[in-house]
Each structure stands twice: as C-alpha cells, then as structure tokens.
Amino acid sequence: MQALQTLSRSLTQKSQHFTAASTRFSSSSSVITVENLPNNITHVQLNRPDKHNALSMSVFRDLTKIASELKTDTSIRAIILSGSGKSFCSGLDIKSVMKEPRNFATLLDKPSYTAQSNLAQEVGYLWRTLPCPVICAIHGLCFGGGLQIALGADFRYATETSKFSIMETKWGLIPDMGISVTLRELMSIDKAKELTFTGRIIDAPEALKCNLITEIVPNPFAKALELANEIVTKSPDAIAASKILYNETWANGSNDKKSLDLETTLQRKLVGSINQGIASGKNFGVSFVPFKNRQDFDEDVEKF
C-alpha cells in the first residue's frame, strides 16, 4: 500500500510539470467537416454527398491542409475518417479536375525539390505519417483515389455492401496517390497487379480476403469509435512509437540491424517518460492521473 501511495504521489507531482494543452481542432471547410469527439478523438468527414465525395481540387487542398494541421496537434489521440451521404469516396472528380488544364500539374508537382510527396499523394499518404491511429469507416463506393485515402489509414472497417476498385486504368492512368507504399504491406504483388490491370469492382468479402480492409461490420463508424476509445486508454507515446516502428520496418526493405536499432531508439525515449509512468501506474491501481500530450518522434524517424 505504501508503495502505491508513493507511486501515486510521484505521478501526480510529475504531471504538474507538464502542461498538456488541450486545444481541440477547429478547422473545417465546405467540402471537409471536422468534429471533435470526447476523449480527444477527431472525426474528419468528406462532405460532397451529392458527388459521392468525389475528389475535387478543393478536396485535395483542404484535406491535405487539415491532415497537416492534425499532425502537429499532440493532444489528438485518434482520428476517424468517413464520408457523408451514400459513399465513402468514389475517386477523382475527373470532370471537375479537367476543367482547368493546370490542375494536373498542380496535383503532380511537388511543392519543393526536397518534398517527399505531391498534392495528389498527400491526401492519402499524410494519414500514414500522423503519430496517432487513423481509422477509416467505409460504406458505399470506395474507388480509385478514395481507396488510396483509405489505404493511408491504419484500420479500415467497411459495410458488407461496400464496393472497392483500383479504377485508374479505366481513365488510362496509374494509381499514384501513395498506393506503392500502402498496398505492399497488405497484398501480394500478383493480386495487386490483377486488381490494378483490370480495374474491376470487388465486394467487401473479396476486399477482406485480399486484405484491403480490416473487418466487415454493420456500422463502420461505431466500430471505429469503439476501437478509438479503447486505444486512448493506452499511452499516446507508446501508440505513436509503435505506429512508427511498424510503418518504418514492416515492408520497406529495412535490414534487420536498422529495424532492431529503431526498436531500441524508440524504447529509450519511452522508458522513464511521464506517460510510461502513468501507464505503469494504471497496472497498480493508480488510474486517476491522465495521460499527457504525446512526445515528438519526428527526429527519431528522420535519423532512421
């Protein structure tokens, strides 16, 4: 009992030295809505229901801006992506984008020589770089660019009636919104080629069989929220470090030494930290001390 009291006092004293600003995210637009849910969970929803949330230039710009801003908010514990109306996202709004010839250059040109991704890629790839879990709730159509946005998430829950397609070959194009990074972790190359070369539409059971989605559920948003609320009971630092560890080593050709070195680097940052102490305390009945905002792991990823 005395040990528990000592641990409790220690955690309380340490927590007083950390000012975890709870600035909730407030940025929305006419095509993207952002909702702050309890437990520092953020809901980002595509909002062009009359177009099945097809990707216009406004969606590209606003979704990229929102994802970039969310990445810097260390108070956010989890993000849920969804689409309003009848579908998650039907892919590129080809008619809208083609109205202005310069739009394709805007999508494909990188903002600087050192930039890793262009605007088209960032709407999907940026979710992968966020240090908190991103959960995608899918219903209706999930085609082309919409599928590539979903693939940037850590988890994908879908209704049984959802439809999926890597549809770009229909328009004489390749899938170029980060799929070369995200799909390789989920699917064999022959299956990826078959779905890409044919552009055929598949149902949710087939998507589950080939690992495009995590699970088929009656209510994807409810399932996403359930998972998010479970994850927020764990240390945000441990969650962020685990996501970085797997994303950096899982299927990118990293050699064993680099992978093991990253494990050590991340663990050194966690051991003895305030959130590690709080997490440990919960195992001994000290449950009243809340977790603090997550640490910044960007420097560790850059070194790797």
C-alpha positions, 0 to 999 in steps of 0.5 A: 500500500505504501508503495502505491501511495508513493507511486501515486504521489510521484505521478501526480507531482510529475504531471504538474510539470507538464502542461498538456494543452488541450486545444481541440481542432477547429478547422473545417471547410465546405467540402471537409467537416471536422468534429471533435469527439470526447476523449480527444478523438477527431472525426474528419468527414468528406462532405460532397454527398451529392458527388459521392465525395468525389475528389475535387481540387478543393478536396485535395487542398483542404484535406491535405491542409487539415491532415497537416494541421492534425499532425502537429496537434499532440493532444489528438489521440485518434482520428476517424475518417468517413464520408457523408451521404451514400459513399465513402469516396468514389475517386477523382472528380475527373470532370471537375479536375479537367476543367482547368488544364493546370490542375494536373500539374498542380496535383503532380508537382511537388511543392519543393525539390526536397518534398517527399510527396505531391498534392495528389499523394498527400491526401492519402499518404499524410494519414500514414505519417500522423503519430496517432491511429487513423481509422477509416469507416467505409460504406458505399463506393470506395474507388480509385483515389478514395481507396488510396485515402483509405489505404493511408489509414491504419484500420479500415472497417467497411459495410458488407455492401461496400464496393472497392476498385483500383479504377485508374486504368479505366481513365488510362492512368496509374494509381499514384496517390501513395498506393506503392507504399500502402498496398505492399504491406497488405497484398501480394504483388500478383493480386495487386497487379490483377486488381490494378490491370483490370480495374474491376469492382470487388465486394467487401468479402473479396476486399477482406480476403485480399486484405484491403480492409480490416473487418466487415461490420454493420456500422463502420463508424461505431466500430471505429469509435469503439476501437478509438476509445479503447486505444486512448486508454493506452499511452499516446507515446507508446501508440505513436512509437509503435505506429512508427516502428511498424510503418518504418520496418514492416515492408520497406526493405529495412535490414534487420540491424536498422529495424532492431536499432529503431526498436531500441531508439524508440524504447529509450525515449519511452522508458522513464517518460511521464506517460510510461509512468502513468501507464505503469501506474494504471497496472497498480491501481493508480488510474486517476492521473491522465495521460499527457500530450504525446512526445515528438518522434519526428527526429527519431524517424528522420535519423532512421 
